[in-house]
Amino acid sequence: MTGSRIVALGHYQPPKVLTNDDLAKLVDTDDEWIRSRVGIRTRHIAEDETVADLAFRAAEKALATSGFDASTIDLVVVATCSAIDRSPYTAAQVAARLGIATPAAYDINTVCSGFSYALATSDHAIRAGAATRALVIGAEKMSDTLDWTDRTTCVIFGDGAGAAVVEASEEAGVGPVVWGTDTSKSDAVRIDGWDPTISQQGQSVFRWATTQIAPLALQACQKAGITPAELEGFVPHQANLRIIDAIAAKIGAPNAVVARDVVDSGNTSAASIPLALSKLVERGELRSGAPVLLLGFGGGLAYAGQVVRCP
């Protein structure tokens, strides 16, 4: 095989919805303040569910959509920065619950770029002949990391999961990855210690994302042999609406549907890209085979992007 392709997607969000008005009862903020700064209206919050629960639900949906039996999956990768369990780790828990007996399985943590990293490593494993069909998941319970008295962070994040079934293909449906880490700003987003609370240097992250990320997106297009004008979709990490719109404008992809799921889901870190992509495909906003640029960036500060073809 010469490459891999995404054959199915799935997503899951917990039923509890937290509105901006709900947050105004907890912290000094209001709907106008939140919308003007990050563009978010609502976010989903998991109550009794764990990261593994969220990941399982999204993976279950992706697998059902694919039509494949769980026994045909030989690689499970979960991107997450919010899982509490060290062992059994999230990918092993999901595989067990799905009835996948002996897969290669691991978790990966590059925070908000996690899904793009997980997709790239799965693509590499398939290209190398180490796997034939993978389940790639981004899942986060960011609410576990929030200080509900800090209006600079608690208004931003939400919980959820997205998943993709990826298989070996004669034609490459997952393009070459452009990835890396800006270690000079590694402390700009922090989730430290055993009882972690997220903190971030908001202005520093905003400047970095709006000035440094667009050129990397263009590199990913170039590596895939495609121009921005040929893109039919752009699914960046759902950091905040101002960042998404700024990057989209700089890329110059006039025909692309731009994912703005952050408005309804908030920032779900590693889950944000597969969650947003799955919704676009489910709603029929992207055709099968459409070239779509995925672009993860955030904590670390790590980044990763690739062009994929829609299932």
C-alpha positions in Angstrom: 0.0 0.0 0.0 1.2 3.5 -0.7 -0.8 5.4 1.9 -3.9 5.6 4.1 -7.3 7.2 4.0 -10.1 8.1 6.4 -13.1 5.9 5.7 -15.5 7.0 8.5 -15.9 9.6 11.2 -17.8 9.8 14.5 -18.2 12.2 17.3 -19.8 12.5 20.8 -20.6 15.3 23.2 -22.0 14.9 26.7 -25.6 16.0 27.1 -25.1 18.9 29.6 -24.8 22.2 27.8 -23.4 25.2 29.6 -24.4 28.6 28.2 -22.7 31.9 28.6 -25.6 33.0 30.8 -25.0 30.0 33.0 -21.3 31.0 33.4 -22.4 34.5 34.3 -23.9 33.0 37.5 -20.5 31.5 38.4 -18.0 34.1 37.5 -17.8 37.9 36.7 -18.7 37.7 33.0 -21.5 37.9 30.5 -22.6 36.7 27.1 -21.3 39.8 25.3 -17.9 39.7 26.9 -17.4 36.0 26.0 -18.7 36.3 22.4 -16.6 39.4 21.7 -13.4 37.8 22.9 -13.6 34.1 21.9 -16.8 33.8 19.9 -18.3 31.0 22.1 -22.0 30.7 22.9 -22.2 27.2 24.5 -20.0 24.3 25.5 -20.7 20.7 26.6 -19.7 19.5 30.0 -19.2 15.9 31.1 -20.5 15.1 34.5 -20.1 11.4 35.5 -18.4 10.5 32.2 -14.6 10.0 31.9 -12.3 10.7 29.0 -12.5 7.0 28.1 -16.3 7.1 28.1 -16.2 10.1 25.6 -13.6 8.4 23.5 -15.6 5.1 23.4 -18.8 6.8 22.3 -17.1 8.6 19.4 -15.2 5.5 18.4 -18.3 3.4 18.5 -20.1 5.8 16.1 -17.1 5.9 13.7 -16.8 2.1 13.7 -20.6 1.7 13.1 -20.4 4.2 10.2 -17.5 2.4 8.6 -19.4 -0.9 8.6 -16.2 -2.7 9.8 -16.1 -5.2 12.6 -14.1 -4.2 15.6 -11.9 -7.3 15.1 -10.5 -5.8 12.0 -8.9 -2.8 13.9 -5.2 -3.5 14.6 -4.2 0.0 15.9 -5.9 2.3 18.4 -4.5 5.8 19.1 -6.1 8.3 21.5 -5.0 11.9 21.7 -5.7 13.5 25.0 -4.2 15.8 27.6 -7.0 15.4 30.2 -7.1 11.7 30.9 -6.6 10.9 34.6 -5.8 7.2 34.2 -2.2 6.2 33.7 -2.9 2.5 33.4 -4.9 1.1 31.8 -4.5 4.1 29.5 -7.3 5.4 27.5 -6.6 3.6 24.2 -6.5 0.2 26.0 -9.8 1.0 27.8 -11.5 1.9 24.5 -10.1 -1.1 22.7 -11.3 -3.4 25.4 -14.8 -1.9 25.5 -15.1 -2.2 21.7 -14.0 -5.8 21.8 -10.7 -5.3 19.9 -8.6 -8.2 21.3 -5.0 -7.5 20.5 -4.4 -4.2 18.9 -1.3 -2.0 19.1 -2.7 0.8 21.3 -1.3 4.0 22.9 -2.2 7.5 24.1 -0.5 10.6 22.7 -0.4 14.0 24.3 0.5 17.1 22.3 -2.5 18.9 23.7 -4.5 20.8 21.1 -2.5 19.4 18.1 -3.0 15.9 19.4 -5.4 14.6 16.8 -3.2 15.7 13.9 -0.2 14.0 15.6 -2.2 10.9 16.2 -3.4 10.8 12.6 0.1 11.3 11.3 1.6 8.5 13.4 -1.2 6.2 12.4 -0.6 7.0 8.7 3.1 6.4 9.2 2.4 3.0 10.9 0.2 2.0 8.0 2.7 3.1 5.4 5.4 1.1 7.2 3.2 -2.0 7.2 2.9 -2.1 11.0 -0.9 -1.7 10.8 -3.7 -2.0 8.3 -6.7 -0.4 9.9 -6.6 2.2 12.7 -9.0 3.9 15.1 -7.8 7.4 15.7 -9.5 9.4 18.5 -9.3 12.8 20.1 -11.0 12.9 23.5 -11.0 15.5 26.2 -12.7 16.3 29.5 -11.2 19.8 29.8 -13.7 20.6 32.6 -11.6 18.6 34.9 -8.8 21.1 34.5 -10.8 24.3 35.0 -10.8 26.8 37.8 -14.4 28.0 37.7 -13.5 31.3 39.3 -11.1 32.2 36.5 -13.1 33.9 33.8 -10.1 33.9 31.4 -10.1 30.1 31.1 -13.5 28.7 32.4 -15.4 30.3 29.6 -13.3 28.8 26.8 -13.1 25.1 27.3 -15.6 22.2 26.8 -15.7 18.4 26.7 -16.2 15.9 23.8 -14.6 13.4 21.4 -14.2 12.7 17.7 -12.9 9.6 16.0 -11.8 8.4 12.6 -11.4 5.0 11.1 -8.2 5.0 8.9 -7.2 2.2 6.6 -4.4 1.3 4.1 -5.1 2.6 0.6 -3.5 2.5 -2.8 -4.0 6.2 -3.0 -2.9 8.5 -0.2 -5.9 10.1 1.4 -3.9 11.4 4.3 -1.3 13.9 3.2 2.2 14.4 4.6 2.3 16.1 8.0 4.0 19.4 8.8 4.7 19.3 12.6 6.9 20.7 15.3 7.1 22.5 18.6 8.0 26.1 19.4 9.9 25.4 22.6 10.6 29.0 23.2 6.9 29.4 24.3 6.4 26.0 25.9 5.1 27.5 29.1 2.4 29.6 27.4 -0.3 26.9 28.2 0.2 24.9 31.3 -1.7 22.0 33.0 0.7 21.1 35.9 0.8 18.5 38.6 -1.5 15.8 40.0 -4.5 18.1 40.6 -4.1 20.2 37.5 -5.6 23.5 36.7 -5.2 25.0 33.2 -3.6 28.4 32.8 -2.5 30.2 29.7 -0.9 33.4 28.5 -3.8 34.4 26.3 -2.2 37.3 24.4 1.0 35.4 23.8 -0.9 32.4 22.4 -3.1 34.6 20.3 -0.1 36.4 18.7 1.7 33.2 18.1 -1.3 31.5 16.5 -2.2 34.5 14.3 1.3 35.2 13.1 3.1 31.8 12.9 0.5 29.2 12.0 -0.7 30.3 8.5 2.7 29.7 6.8 2.7 26.2 8.3 -0.7 25.6 6.8 0.6 26.6 3.4 3.5 24.2 3.8 1.0 21.3 4.5 -0.8 22.2 1.3 2.4 22.3 -0.7 3.5 18.9 0.6 0.1 17.5 -0.4 0.5 19.0 -3.9 -2.5 21.2 -3.6 -3.1 25.0 -3.6 -5.2 26.7 -1.0 -7.7 27.6 -3.8 -8.3 23.9 -4.3 -9.2 23.2 -0.6 -12.9 22.5 0.0 -12.6 22.5 3.7 -10.5 24.0 6.5 -10.7 22.5 9.9 -8.3 24.2 12.4 -8.1 23.6 16.1 -11.1 25.3 17.6 -9.1 27.6 19.8 -11.3 30.7 19.5 -13.3 32.3 16.7 -10.9 35.3 16.3 -7.9 33.0 15.8 -9.8 30.8 13.4 -10.9 33.7 11.2 -7.5 35.3 11.3 -5.7 32.2 10.1 -8.4 31.4 7.5 -8.0 34.9 6.0 -4.2 34.6 5.8 -4.3 31.1 4.1 -6.5 32.4 1.3 -8.8 29.5 0.6 -11.8 31.1 -1.0 -13.7 27.9 -1.8 -13.2 26.2 1.6 -15.9 25.6 4.2 -14.3 26.8 7.4 -15.1 24.9 10.6 -16.4 27.2 13.4 -17.6 24.6 15.8 -16.0 26.5 18.6 -19.1 28.6 18.7 -21.2 25.7 20.0 -18.6 23.4 21.5 -15.9 25.7 23.0 -12.3 24.7 22.9 -12.1 20.9 23.2 -8.3 20.7 22.7 -7.3 17.4 21.0 -11.0 16.6 20.3 -11.8 19.8 18.5 -10.6 18.8 15.0 -12.2 15.4 14.6 -15.4 16.7 16.4 -15.7 19.6 13.9 -14.8 17.5 10.9 -17.3 14.8 11.8 -20.1 17.3 12.1 -19.3 18.9 8.7 -19.4 15.5 7.0 -22.5 14.4 8.9 -24.3 17.6 7.8 -23.3 17.1 4.2 -21.2 20.3 4.0 -18.2 18.4 2.6 -18.5 15.9 -0.2 -16.8 12.6 -0.3 -13.2 12.9 -1.6 -13.1 16.7 -0.8 -9.6 17.9 0.1 -9.6 19.4 3.6 -6.8 21.0 5.6 -6.6 19.9 9.2 -4.5 22.2 11.4 -3.7 21.6 15.1 -1.9 24.0 17.3 -1.7 25.0 21.0 -0.2 23.8 24.2 3.5 23.0 24.0 3.5 25.1 21.8 3.1 22.3 19.3 1.6 22.3 15.8 0.7 19.7 13.2 -1.2 19.9 9.9 -2.1 17.8 6.9 -4.5 17.7 4.0 -6.9 14.8 4.0 -9.7 13.5 1.7 -13.1 13.3 3.2 -14.7 9.8 3.5 
